[in-house]
Amino acid sequence: MSWLFGWRKGSGTPPAEEQAAAAAAEGAAAGPAAGSGGDRPADKWSNFDPTGLERAAKAARELDKSRHAKEALGLARMQEQTLQLEHQSKIKEYEAGLEQLKGEQIQLQGEERRKTLAEETKQNQARAQYQDKLARQRYDDQLRQQQFLNEENLRKQEESVLKQEAMRKATIEHEMELRHKNDLLRVEAEAKARAQVERENADLIREQIRLKAAEHRQTVLDSIRTAGAVFGEGFRALVSDWDKLTATVAGLTLLAAGVYSARNATAVAGRYIEARLGKPALVRETSRLTVAEAIKHPIKVSLISQLQSHEGTAALEERVRDIAIATRNTRQNKGLYRNILMYGPPGTGKTLFAKKLALHSGMDFAIMTGGDVAPMGRDGVTAMHKVFDWANTSRRGVLLFVDEADAFLRKRATEKISEDLRATLNAFLYRTGEQSNKFMLVLASNQPEQFDWAINDRIDEIVNFALPGLEERERLVRLYFDKFVLGPATAGRQRLKLAQFDYGQKCSDIAKRAEGMSGREISKLGVAWQAAAYSSEDGVLTEAMIDSRVDDAVTQHAQKMDWLLTEAGMGVGKVGVLLPKGTAAAGVPCCLWGMF
């Protein structure tokens, strides 16, 4: 009943006096037990301490005497209930902890199960992939084995066919050899038999030959007698009749005159038709329609008037306009045409200028090159006269464009030229000595200083074709970009596509990098871009491909300028090589064209 007084409640030990009393009681109890002898075993009540009961009884008596006994009992009961409630709450907490542990254990089991399933799935996938790999390997092995077997069978078949072919050839050769031997034996036997027969029948054969010769001779003699009699009677009748003789002589005379007249008339008509409708041999290209070209290319009739204009420099366009207006007015008023010399670097549009001039002025154009004159030799004079005769037959007037004119219009005094070329040059000078209202002469050359002085005297106007500037290069780059890249890409009818980038800015950058290039080189850039798109796998032209082609073109242009500089250095003091105006921008010294 010690719990009734609450001494165990605060500290876990009893009071000191109680501990001392309990210790004394235990000593007293232990003394008799020890003195009684250690041989007797102690029972379970030998160590019982009655002092605890005494203390309990004493505490109960004191509690009963206390006036707060009931309150103490109630307080003790409440403490016991509180302890029981705390114990139950701990039990509940323990049960909740157990449930939480069970839930966590279930969650861990689920996670382990998921991991196990994932691992099993991964293992199954790996196993399936490995099995699929093995199946593919087996299939590839089977294919290789099948292919090897097929190749082996094919090789065996080819060997068999070759063997059969060899056997067939050997058989044919053997048959041919046997046939040849048989033919030789047969021919030999026939020859021997024929010789034997001829030897035996020699008298009969000679007699047959003699009889045939006599019969043939008699037949010929009879024919001669009959023909002589007939011709003799006819000639006698013709001579005896004066009217028949006169008619015969007149008829033969008229027949000879008719044959001679027809031959001369045919030659004259042929020359007239050739001068009117034919194209001379020296003319390579013309807008005049000939009979032969009309038969070969009938569609050209509707295309002659559809020559398209071309973009050039602004100054060149203005010059073309001025000269074209003057030429058109000259043609309309039947005035005398002025001869023009065009000089400048290659690819600057001299030929195109001539075509545009003829188109705007309403004239026919004819293009010939100076390199075609020298190979003609003695026929060059005749061919040159045919060109001018053909030009004089045009009703609209002919613009005669001579490209690379310095090839045959060289100086006669200093240049070593052949007699045939000298005669052709004299014929050209003779036909161009006076201005004409039938043709207009346009010469183009890269080296005008090599012209004969008589040619210079026949030139009325000189047009300088320099390399295009930045603005003109940008116009040309945009023109050829639209023509060769953008137009086909947007039309959709060709295998060409264009990647997305700033086309205008790219054209401006290319124009800046193309410094020193001619119009022809820029046009070749457009063709190179188109070829790059065609050579790609997907047909798409990218900005990098364009830059690559531009880099190649710039490098090639620099190489050409180096070659030109080397040639100019080697030719100083000999032929006076002149470099195109503006080539100094490409790293080559610039020389003026004023020495001409």
C-alpha positions in Angstrom: 0.0 0.0 0.0 3.0 2.3 -0.3 1.6 3.7 -3.5 -1.2 5.2 -1.5 1.2 7.7 0.1 2.9 8.7 -3.2 6.5 8.2 -2.2 7.1 6.1 -5.2 5.5 8.7 -7.4 8.3 11.3 -7.5 11.5 9.3 -6.8 11.8 5.7 -7.4 13.3 4.9 -3.9 11.7 4.6 -0.4 12.7 6.9 2.5 16.0 6.4 4.2 14.6 5.3 7.5 12.5 2.7 5.9 15.5 1.5 3.9 17.5 1.2 7.2 14.7 -0.6 9.0 14.4 -3.0 6.1 18.1 -3.6 6.1 18.1 -4.4 9.9 15.2 -6.7 9.5 16.9 -8.5 6.7 20.1 -8.8 8.8 18.2 -10.3 11.7 16.4 -12.7 9.5 19.7 -13.7 7.9 21.4 -14.3 11.2 19.3 -17.1 12.5 19.3 -18.6 9.1 23.0 -18.6 9.0 23.4 -19.9 12.5 21.0 -22.7 12.1 23.3 -24.3 9.7 24.1 -24.1 6.0 23.2 -27.7 5.4 19.4 -27.1 5.5 18.0 -25.7 2.4 15.8 -22.6 2.8 12.2 -22.6 1.8 10.5 -20.0 -0.3 9.2 -18.1 2.7 12.6 -18.0 4.4 13.5 -14.7 2.9 10.0 -13.0 3.4 10.2 -9.6 5.0 7.2 -8.8 7.2 8.3 -5.2 7.7 6.7 -4.4 4.4 3.3 -5.6 5.7 3.9 -3.7 8.9 4.6 -0.5 7.0 1.5 -1.1 4.9 -0.7 -1.7 7.9 0.8 1.3 9.6 0.2 3.4 6.5 -3.4 2.2 6.2 -4.1 3.1 9.8 -2.6 6.5 9.3 -4.7 6.8 6.2 -7.8 5.9 7.9 -7.2 8.4 10.6 -6.5 11.1 8.0 -9.4 13.3 7.0 -8.3 13.3 3.4 -8.5 9.6 3.0 -11.3 9.6 0.5 -9.7 12.3 -1.5 -6.5 10.4 -1.5 -8.3 7.2 -2.6 -10.1 9.2 -5.4 -6.9 10.8 -6.4 -5.2 7.4 -6.5 -8.1 6.0 -8.5 -7.9 8.9 -11.0 -4.1 8.4 -11.3 -4.7 4.7 -11.9 -7.3 5.5 -14.6 -5.0 8.0 -16.1 -2.2 5.5 -16.2 -4.6 3.0 -17.8 -5.7 5.5 -20.4 -2.1 6.4 -21.1 -1.3 2.7 -21.4 -4.3 2.2 -23.8 -3.2 5.2 -25.8 0.3 3.7 -26.0 -1.3 0.4 -27.1 -3.2 2.3 -29.8 -0.1 4.1 -30.9 1.7 0.8 -31.0 -1.1 -0.7 -33.0 -1.1 2.3 -35.3 2.7 1.9 -35.6 2.2 -1.8 -36.4 -0.4 -0.8 -39.1 2.0 1.8 -40.5 4.8 -0.8 -40.6 2.5 -3.2 -42.3 1.5 -0.5 -44.9 5.2 0.3 -45.5 5.9 -3.4 -45.7 3.1 -3.8 -48.3 4.4 -0.7 -50.2 8.0 -2.1 -50.1 6.6 -5.4 -51.3 4.8 -3.6 -54.2 7.9 -1.7 -55.1 9.9 -4.8 -55.0 7.3 -6.5 -57.1 7.3 -3.6 -59.6 11.1 -3.7 -59.8 10.9 -7.4 -60.2 8.4 -7.1 -63.0 10.5 -4.3 -64.6 13.6 -6.4 -64.4 11.7 -9.4 -65.8 10.3 -7.2 -68.6 13.8 -5.9 -69.3 15.1 -9.5 -69.3 12.3 -10.5 -71.6 13.1 -7.6 -74.0 16.7 -8.4 -74.0 15.9 -12.1 -74.5 13.5 -11.1 -77.4 16.1 -8.8 -78.9 18.8 -11.4 -78.6 16.4 -14.0 -80.2 15.5 -11.5 -82.9 19.3 -10.8 -83.5 19.9 -14.6 -83.6 17.0 -15.0 -86.0 18.3 -12.2 -88.3 21.7 -13.7 -88.2 20.3 -17.0 -89.1 18.3 -15.4 -91.9 21.4 -13.5 -93.1 23.4 -16.7 -92.9 20.7 -18.5 -94.9 20.6 -15.7 -97.4 24.4 -15.8 -97.8 24.3 -19.6 -98.1 21.5 -19.3 -100.6 23.4 -16.6 -102.5 26.6 -18.7 -102.4 24.6 -21.7 -103.6 23.0 -19.6 -106.4 26.4 -18.2 -107.4 27.9 -21.7 -107.3 25.0 -23.0 -109.4 25.4 -20.1 -111.8 29.1 -20.7 -112.0 28.5 -24.3 -112.7 25.9 -23.5 -115.3 28.3 -21.0 -117.0 31.1 -23.5 -116.9 28.6 -26.1 -118.4 27.6 -23.6 -121.1 31.2 -22.7 -121.8 32.0 -26.4 -122.0 29.1 -27.0 -124.3 30.0 -24.0 -126.4 33.6 -25.2 -126.6 32.4 -28.7 -127.6 30.0 -27.2 -130.2 32.8 -25.0 -131.6 35.2 -28.0 -131.7 32.5 -30.1 -133.4 31.8 -27.4 -135.9 35.5 -26.9 -136.6 35.9 -30.7 -137.0 32.9 -30.8 -139.3 34.3 -27.9 -141.3 37.7 -29.5 -141.5 36.1 -32.8 -142.7 33.9 -30.9 -145.2 36.9 -29.0 -146.4 38.9 -32.2 -146.9 35.9 -33.8 -148.7 35.6 -30.7 -150.9 39.3 -30.8 -151.7 39.0 -34.5 -152.6 35.9 -33.9 -154.6 37.4 -31.0 -156.5 40.6 -32.9 -157.1 38.6 -35.9 -158.4 36.5 -33.7 -160.6 39.5 -31.9 -162.0 41.2 -35.2 -162.7 38.0 -36.6 -164.3 37.6 -33.3 -166.3 41.2 -33.4 -167.5 40.8 -37.1 -168.4 37.6 -36.3 -170.4 39.2 -33.3 -172.1 42.3 -35.4 -173.0 40.0 -38.0 -174.4 37.7 -35.5 -176.3 40.3 -33.0 -177.4 39.6 -33.5 -181.1 35.8 -33.1 -180.6 36.3 -29.9 -178.6 38.6 -28.2 -181.1 36.0 -29.0 -183.9 33.2 -27.5 -181.8 35.2 -24.3 -181.2 36.0 -24.0 -184.9 32.4 -24.4 -185.9 31.2 -21.8 -183.3 33.8 -19.3 -184.5 32.8 -19.7 -188.2 29.1 -19.3 -187.2 29.8 -16.1 -185.2 31.9 -14.6 -188.0 29.1 -15.3 -190.6 26.5 -13.7 -188.2 28.6 -10.5 -187.8 29.3 -10.2 -191.5 25.5 -10.5 -192.2 24.7 -7.9 -189.6 27.3 -5.5 -191.0 25.9 -6.0 -194.6 22.3 -5.4 -193.4 23.3 -2.2 -191.4 25.3 -0.8 -194.2 22.5 -1.4 -196.7 20.0 0.4 -194.3 22.3 3.4 -193.6 23.3 3.6 -197.2 19.7 3.7 -198.3 18.8 6.3 -195.7 21.8 8.6 -196.4 21.1 8.3 -200.1 17.5 9.3 -199.5 18.6 12.2 -197.2 21.1 13.6 -199.6 18.8 13.3 -202.6 16.0 15.2 -200.7 17.1 18.8 -200.0 14.2 19.6 -197.6 15.0 16.7 -195.3 18.7 17.7 -195.2 17.9 21.3 -194.3 15.4 20.3 -191.5 17.9 17.9 -190.0 20.7 20.5 -189.9 18.3 23.1 -188.4 17.1 20.7 -185.7 20.6 19.8 -184.6 21.5 23.5 -184.4 18.4 24.4 -182.4 19.1 21.4 -180.0 22.7 22.5 -179.3 21.6 26.1 -178.8 18.8 25.0 -176.4 21.2 22.9 -174.3 23.7 25.7 -174.0 21.1 28.3 -173.2 19.4 26.1 -170.6 22.8 25.5 -168.9 23.7 29.2 -168.7 20.1 30.1 -167.6 20.2 27.5 -164.8 23.6 28.8 -163.6 22.3 32.4 -163.6 19.1 31.4 -161.8 21.0 29.4 -159.2 23.3 32.3 -158.4 20.3 34.7 -158.1 18.5 32.3 -155.8 21.6 31.7 -153.8 22.2 35.5 -153.5 18.5 36.1 -152.5 17.7 33.1 -150.3 20.9 31.2 -149.5 23.2 31.8 -146.6 26.9 32.4 -147.4 29.4 29.9 -146.0 31.1 32.6 -143.8 27.9 33.5 -142.1 27.4 31.4 -139.0 24.2 32.9 -137.7 21.6 35.2 -139.2 18.0 36.3 -138.5 17.2 36.2 -142.3 15.1 33.2 -143.1 16.6 31.0 -145.9 14.7 28.3 -147.8 16.8 25.5 -146.3 16.4 26.7 -142.8 12.6 27.2 -143.4 12.4 23.5 -144.4 14.6 22.3 -141.5 13.2 24.6 -138.8 9.7 25.9 -139.8 9.0 27.2 -136.3 11.8 29.8 -136.7 9.4 32.0 -138.7 7.5 32.8 -135.6 10.6 33.1 -133.4 12.7 35.6 -135.3 10.7 38.6 -134.1 10.8 37.3 -130.5 14.4 37.9 -129.6 14.5 38.8 -126.0 16.4 41.8 -124.6 19.1 41.4 -122.0 20.0 43.4 -119.0 23.4 45.2 -119.2 24.9 48.2 -117.6 23.0 51.5 -117.4 25.5 53.4 -119.5 25.6 50.6 -122.1 21.8 50.5 -122.3 21.7 54.2 -122.9 24.4 53.9 -125.6 22.5 51.0 -127.3 19.4 53.1 -127.2 21.1 56.1 -128.8 22.8 54.1 -131.6 19.7 52.0 -132.2 17.5 55.1 -132.6 20.0 56.6 -135.0 20.3 53.3 -137.0 16.5 52.9 -137.1 16.0 56.4 -138.4 18.8 55.9 -140.9 17.0 52.8 -142.2 13.7 54.5 -142.4 15.1 57.4 -144.3 17.3 55.2 -146.5 20.5 56.9 -145.3 24.0 55.6 -145.1 24.8 53.4 -142.2 27.8 54.1 -139.9 30.4 51.4 -139.1 31.1 50.6 -135.4 34.1 49.1 -133.6 33.5 47.4 -130.3 36.5 46.5 -128.1 36.9 45.2 -124.6 37.6 42.1 -122.5 36.0 38.8 -123.4 32.5 38.2 -122.1 31.4 41.8 -121.8 28.4 41.5 -124.2 29.7 42.6 -127.6 27.8 40.0 -129.6 24.7 40.6 -127.6 25.1 44.4 -128.3 25.1 43.7 -132.0 22.0 41.5 -131.8 20.2 44.1 -129.7 21.2 46.8 -132.1 19.7 44.9 -135.0 16.6 44.1 -133.0 15.9 47.7 -132.0 16.7 49.1 -135.4 14.6 46.6 -137.3 17.5 45.2 -139.3 18.6 41.6 -140.0 21.8 40.5 -138.4 24.4 38.2 -139.7 27.3 36.9 -137.5 30.6 35.8 -138.9 33.9 35.1 -137.2 37.4 36.1 -138.4 38.8 32.7 -137.6 36.7 31.1 -140.5 38.4 33.2 -143.2 42.0 31.9 -143.1 41.1 28.2 -143.5 39.2 28.9 -146.8 42.4 29.7 -148.6 41.9 30.7 -152.2 38.1 30.5 -151.8 38.2 33.3 -149.2 37.9 36.0 -151.8 34.8 34.4 -153.5 33.2 33.8 -150.1 33.8 37.4 -149.0 32.2 38.7 -152.2 29.2 36.3 -151.6 28.7 37.7 -148.1 28.4 41.3 -149.4 26.3 40.3 -152.4 24.0 38.4 -150.1 23.8 41.5 -147.7 22.9 43.8 -150.6 19.8 41.7 -151.4 18.2 42.4 -148.1 15.2 44.9 -148.1 15.5 45.6 -144.3 19.3 46.0 -144.3 21.8 43.7 -142.7 23.9 44.4 -139.6 27.1 42.4 -140.4 28.8 41.5 -137.2 32.4 40.3 -137.5 33.5 38.7 -134.2 37.3 38.3 -133.5 37.9 40.6 -136.5 41.6 40.9 -135.7 42.0 37.3 -136.9 42.1 38.3 -140.6 42.0 42.2 -140.6 45.7 42.4 -139.5 48.3 44.9 -140.7 49.4 44.0 -144.2 52.8 45.9 -143.8 54.1 44.3 -140.6 52.2 41.1 -140.0 53.2 37.9 -141.7 50.0 36.8 -143.4 49.5 34.4 -146.4 48.8 35.7 -149.9 45.3 34.1 -149.8 44.5 36.0 -146.5 46.0 39.2 -147.9 43.8 38.8 -151.0 40.7 38.2 -148.8 41.5 41.3 -146.8 41.9 43.4 -150.0 38.4 42.1 -151.1 37.0 43.1 -147.7 38.5 46.6 -148.0 37.2 46.9 -151.6 33.6 46.1 -150.5 33.7 48.4 -147.5 35.5 51.3 -149.1 32.3 53.4 -149.2 29.4 53.6 -146.7 26.3 51.7 -147.8 22.6 51.9 -147.3 22.3 48.1 -147.5 24.5 46.9 -144.7 26.1 48.1 -141.5 29.5 46.8 -140.4 30.1 46.1 -136.7 33.6 44.8 -135.7 34.4 43.2 -132.4 37.9 42.6 -131.1 40.0 42.1 -128.0 43.1 43.5 -129.7 42.1 46.4 -131.9 45.7 47.6 -132.1 46.4 44.8 -134.6 44.0 46.2 -137.2 45.2 47.4 -140.6 45.2 51.2 -140.8 42.7 51.0 -143.7 40.3 49.2 -141.3 40.6 52.0 -138.8 39.8 54.5 -141.5 36.5 52.7 -142.2 35.3 52.9 -138.5 32.9 55.7 -137.7 32.2 55.1 -134.0 34.0 53.2 -131.3 32.2 51.6 -128.3 34.2 50.6 -125.2 32.9 47.5 -123.4 34.5 47.7 -119.9 34.0 45.2 -117.0 30.8 45.8 -115.1 30.9 47.9 -111.9 29.4 47.0 -108.5 25.9 48.1 -109.4 26.0 46.4 -112.8 27.4 43.2 -111.3 24.5 43.1 -108.7 22.0 43.5 -111.5 23.6 40.7 -113.5 23.8 38.4 -110.4 20.1 39.0 -109.7 19.3 38.4 -113.3 21.1 35.1 -113.6 19.9 34.0 -110.1 16.3 34.5 -111.2 17.0 32.8 -114.6 18.9 29.7 -113.5 17.8 29.2 -109.9 14.8 31.0 -108.7 12.7 30.6 -111.9 13.2 26.8 -112.2 12.7 26.3 -108.4 9.4 28.2 -108.3 8.1 26.6 -111.6 8.3 23.1 -110.0 8.9 21.3 -113.3 12.6 20.6 -112.6 14.5 18.8 -109.9 15.6 21.9 -108.2 14.6 23.4 -104.8 15.9 26.4 -103.0 16.7 26.6 -99.3 15.4 29.5 -97.2 17.8 32.5 -96.8 18.0 36.1 -97.8 18.3 36.0 -101.5 18.7 39.7 -102.0 21.5 40.1 -99.5 23.2 37.0 -100.9 23.1 38.5 -104.4 24.6 41.8 -103.0 27.4 39.9 -101.3 28.2 37.9 -104.4 28.3 41.1 -106.5 30.9 42.5 -104.1 33.0 39.3 -104.2 32.8 39.1 -108.1 34.9 42.2 -108.6 36.7 42.1 -111.9 34.5 39.4 -113.4 32.8 39.8 -116.8 29.2 39.2 -117.6 29.9 35.8 -119.1 31.7 34.7 -115.9 28.7 35.8 -113.8 26.3 33.9 -116.1 28.5 30.8 -115.7 28.1 31.3 -111.9 24.3 30.9 -112.4 24.8 27.7 -114.5 27.2 26.4 -111.7 24.6 27.0 -109.0 22.0 25.1 -111.1 24.5 22.2 -111.7 25.2 22.1 -107.9 21.5 21.6 -107.1 21.2 18.9 -109.8 24.2 17.0 -108.4 22.9 17.0 -104.8 21.0 14.1 -103.4 17.8 16.0 -102.6 18.1 18.7 -105.3 18.1 21.5 -102.7 20.5 24.4 -103.3 21.8 25.7 -100.0 23.6 28.9 -99.2 26.8 26.9 -98.4 26.7 25.4 -101.9 26.3 28.9 -103.5 29.3 30.2 -101.5 31.4 27.2 -102.5 30.7 27.8 -106.2 31.5 31.5 -105.8 34.8 30.7 -104.1 35.7 28.4 -106.9 34.8 31.1 -109.5 36.9 33.8 -107.7 39.9 31.4 -107.5 39.6 30.6 -111.2 39.3 34.2 -112.1 42.4 35.1 -110.1 44.3 32.2 -111.9 43.2 33.6 -115.3 44.4 37.0 -114.3 47.8 35.6 -113.3 48.1 33.9 -116.7 47.2 37.1 -118.4 49.8 39.0 -116.4 52.4 36.4 -117.3 51.5 36.7 -121.0 51.6 40.4 -120.8 55.1 40.3 -119.2 56.4 38.0 -121.9 54.9 40.0 -124.8 56.3 43.4 -123.9 57.9 45.0 -126.9 56.5 42.5 -129.4 52.8 42.6 -129.9 51.9 45.2 -127.2 49.5 43.0 -125.2 46.8 45.2 -123.6 44.9 44.2 -120.5 41.2 44.9 -120.1 40.2 48.0 -118.3 39.4 47.4 -114.7 41.6 44.3 -114.2 43.7 46.1 -111.7 40.9 45.4 -109.2 41.8 41.7 -109.6 45.4 42.2 -108.9 46.6 42.8 -112.5 48.0 46.2 -113.6 45.6 48.1 -115.8 46.6 49.3 -119.3 44.7 51.8 -121.4 43.1 50.9 -124.7 44.2 54.2 -126.3 47.2 52.9 -128.2 44.9 51.9 -131.1 
